[in-house]
C-alpha cells in the first residue's frame, strides 16, 4: 500500500506540473527555473484549508480526493484479484 501511495504521489506531481504548470518548477527572483518544494507541499495540502480545489472544474488537482479514489480502486482490485486467484 505504501508503495502504491508513493508511486501515485509521484505520478500526481508530474500530472499537476504538466496540467497546472509552475507548481514544482518556477522562476526565482533572477528568472532561473528552480525546484520549489514548499510550493509543491502547499499545493498538495491546500484542499484541507481552502475549498477552491473542491470545485468540479479542478477536482482532478485535488490530491486528497484523488488519493482516496486511487486507494479505493487499489483496494478493490487487490480484493478481487485475491478472490480470483484463490479459486
DRENLUM-638908 format. One record per atom (N, C-alpha, C): residue in three letters; x, y, z. Coordinates in steps of 0.05 Angstrom, whole numbers, padded with zeros to 5 digits, always signed. Example, Ala and Ser with C-alpha at 12.3 -4.5 7.8 and 13.67 -1.06 7.14 Angstrom:
2
ALA+00264-00114+00156 ALA+00246-00090+00156 ALA+00264-00066+00156 SER+00257-00045+00142 SER+00273-00021+00143 SER+00258+00001+00157 
REM end
This chain:
87
UNK+00017-00024+00000 UNK+00000+00000+00000 UNK+00017+00025+00000 UNK+00039+00025+00016 UNK+00056+00048+00017 UNK+00070+00053-00010 UNK+00078+00031-00023 UNK+00090+00033-00050 UNK+00070+00045-00070 UNK+00045+00037-00068 UNK+00024+00048-00085 UNK+00021+00078-00080 UNK+00020+00087-00055 UNK+00017+00115-00048 UNK+00041+00131-00058 UNK+00065+00120-00056 UNK+00089+00134-00066 UNK+00088+00137-00096 UNK+00082+00116-00110 UNK+00081+00117-00139 UNK+00058+00135-00148 UNK+00035+00134-00135 UNK+00013+00151-00141 UNK+00020+00180-00137 UNK+00034+00186-00115 UNK+00042+00214-00110 UNK+00061+00224-00130 UNK+00081+00208-00139 UNK+00100+00217-00159 UNK+00085+00222-00186 UNK+00067+00204-00193 UNK+00052+00208-00218 UNK+00034+00233-00216 UNK+00022+00237-00192 UNK+00005+00261-00188 UNK+00021+00287-00190 UNK+00045+00287-00179 UNK+00063+00311-00181 UNK+00069+00317-00210 UNK+00076+00296-00225 UNK+00082+00300-00254 UNK+00057+00311-00268 UNK+00034+00299-00262 UNK+00009+00308-00275 UNK+00003+00338-00268 UNK+00005+00346-00243 UNK-00003+00373-00236 UNK+00017+00393-00248 UNK+00042+00385-00250 UNK+00062+00403-00262 UNK+00056+00406-00292 UNK+00047+00385-00305 UNK+00040+00387-00333 UNK+00014+00402-00337 UNK-00006+00395-00321 UNK-00033+00406-00325 UNK-00036+00435-00316 UNK-00027+00440-00291 UNK-00030+00467-00280 UNK-00005+00485-00286 UNK+00018+00473-00285 UNK+00043+00487-00291 UNK+00053+00505-00268 UNK+00079+00507-00267 UNK+00093+00524-00247 UNK+00086+00518-00218 UNK+00082+00493-00212 UNK+00077+00485-00184 UNK+00104+00477-00172 UNK+00118+00459-00185 UNK+00143+00449-00174 UNK+00167+00465-00185 UNK+00167+00470-00211 UNK+00189+00485-00223 UNK+00178+00513-00231 UNK+00189+00533-00217 UNK+00180+00560-00222 UNK+00204+00579-00222 UNK+00202+00602-00236 UNK+00224+00621-00237 UNK+00228+00634-00210 UNK+00254+00638-00203 UNK+00261+00653-00179 UNK+00264+00682-00184 UNK+00276+00697-00166 UNK+00279+00726-00169 UNK+00297+00733-00193 UNK+00316+00716-00200 UNK+00334+00722-00223 UNK+00324+00709-00248 UNK+00299+00699-00248 UNK+00286+00688-00271 UNK+00298+00661-00280 UNK+00311+00646-00261 UNK+00320+00620-00267 UNK+00300+00600-00256 UNK+00295+00578-00271 UNK+00276+00558-00263 UNK+00289+00542-00240 UNK+00275+00540-00217 UNK+00285+00526-00194 UNK+00263+00507-00184 UNK+00272+00486-00170 UNK+00254+00467-00157 UNK+00244+00480-00131 UNK+00217+00482-00128 UNK+00205+00495-00106 UNK+00189+00475-00090 UNK+00202+00462-00070 UNK+00189+00442-00054 UNK+00166+00452-00037 UNK+00169+00476-00026 UNK+00148+00487-00009 UNK+00122+00493-00025 UNK+00125+00501-00049 UNK+00102+00505-00066 UNK+00087+00479-00072 UNK+00102+00458-00076 UNK+00091+00432-00080 UNK+00075+00422-00056 UNK+00087+00424-00032 UNK+00074+00416-00007 UNK+00049+00433-00003 UNK+00051+00459-00007 UNK+00027+00476-00004 UNK+00005+00468-00023 UNK+00011+00461-00047 UNK-00009+00454-00067 UNK-00022+00427-00059 UNK-00006+00408-00049 UNK-00017+00382-00042 UNK-00036+00383-00018 UNK-00030+00401+00001 UNK-00046+00403+00025 UNK-00065+00426+00025 UNK-00066+00441+00004 UNK-00084+00465+00002 UNK-00114+00458+00005 UNK-00124+00435-00005 UNK-00152+00429-00002 UNK-00161+00425+00027 UNK-00143+00421+00046 UNK-00151+00418+00074 UNK-00159+00444+00087 UNK-00150+00466+00076 UNK-00157+00492+00089 UNK-00169+00512+00070 UNK-00174+00504+00045 UNK-00187+00522+00026 UNK-00205+00505+00007 UNK-00228+00515+00001 UNK-00247+00499-00015 UNK-00244+00502-00045 UNK-00225+00518-00055 UNK-00222+00522-00084 UNK-00218+00496-00099 UNK-00201+00479-00090 UNK-00195+00455-00105 UNK-00216+00433-00102 UNK-00238+00439-00088 UNK-00261+00421-00087 UNK-00282+00427-00108 UNK-00277+00448-00125 UNK-00295+00454-00147 UNK-00292+00432-00168 UNK-00314+00425-00181 UNK-00314+00403-00201 UNK-00295+00409-00224 UNK-00291+00435-00231 UNK-00273+00441-00253 UNK-00244+00434-00248 UNK-00235+00434-00223 UNK-00207+00429-00217 UNK-00204+00406-00197 UNK-00224+00389-00194 UNK-00223+00367-00175 UNK-00200+00348-00181 UNK-00192+00346-00206 UNK-00170+00328-00213 UNK-00143+00338-00202 UNK-00142+00363-00193 UNK-00118+00373-00180 UNK-00119+00371-00150 UNK-00139+00358-00139 UNK-00143+00356-00110 UNK-00130+00329-00101 UNK-00107+00332-00089 UNK-00091+00308-00081 UNK-00106+00290-00062 UNK-00117+00301-00040 UNK-00131+00282-00021 UNK-00154+00267-00035 UNK-00169+00280-00051 UNK-00192+00267-00065 UNK-00182+00246-00084 UNK-00162+00252-00100 UNK-00151+00233-00120 UNK-00137+00210-00106 UNK-00124+00216-00084 UNK-00111+00194-00069 UNK-00132+00175-00057 UNK-00154+00186-00046 UNK-00175+00170-00036 UNK-00187+00152-00058 UNK-00192+00163-00081 UNK-00203+00148-00103 UNK-00183+00126-00112 UNK-00158+00134-00113 UNK-00137+00114-00121 UNK-00135+00091-00101 UNK-00136+00098-00075 UNK-00135+00077-00055 UNK-00159+00058-00056 UNK-00182+00070-00061 UNK-00207+00053-00063 UNK-00204+00034-00087 UNK-00195+00044-00110 UNK-00192+00027-00133 UNK-00171+00006-00128 UNK-00149+00014-00116 UNK-00127-00005-00110 UNK-00138-00027-00091 UNK-00153-00020-00071 UNK-00164-00039-00052 UNK-00183-00058-00066 UNK-00201-00048-00083 UNK-00220-00065-00097 UNK-00205-00084-00116 UNK-00186-00074-00131 UNK-00171-00091-00149 UNK-00156-00113-00134 UNK-00144-00106-00111 UNK-00130-00126-00096 UNK-00149-00147-00084 UNK-00172-00138-00075 UNK-00192-00156-00064 UNK-00201-00176-00085 UNK-00209-00166-00109 UNK-00219-00184-00129 UNK-00197-00200-00142 UNK-00173-00190-00143 UNK-00150-00207-00153 UNK-00145-00230-00133 UNK-00147-00224-00107 UNK-00143-00245-00087 UNK-00165-00266-00090 UNK-00190-00257-00093 UNK-00212-00276-00095 UNK-00210-00292-00121 UNK-00202-00280-00143 UNK-00199-00293-00169 UNK-00176-00313-00168 UNK-00154-00306-00156 UNK-00130-00324-00156 UNK-00135-00347-00137 UNK-00149-00342-00115 UNK-00152-00363-00095 UNK-00172-00385-00103 UNK-00187-00381-00125 UNK-00206-00401-00134 UNK-00193-00425-00147 
REM end
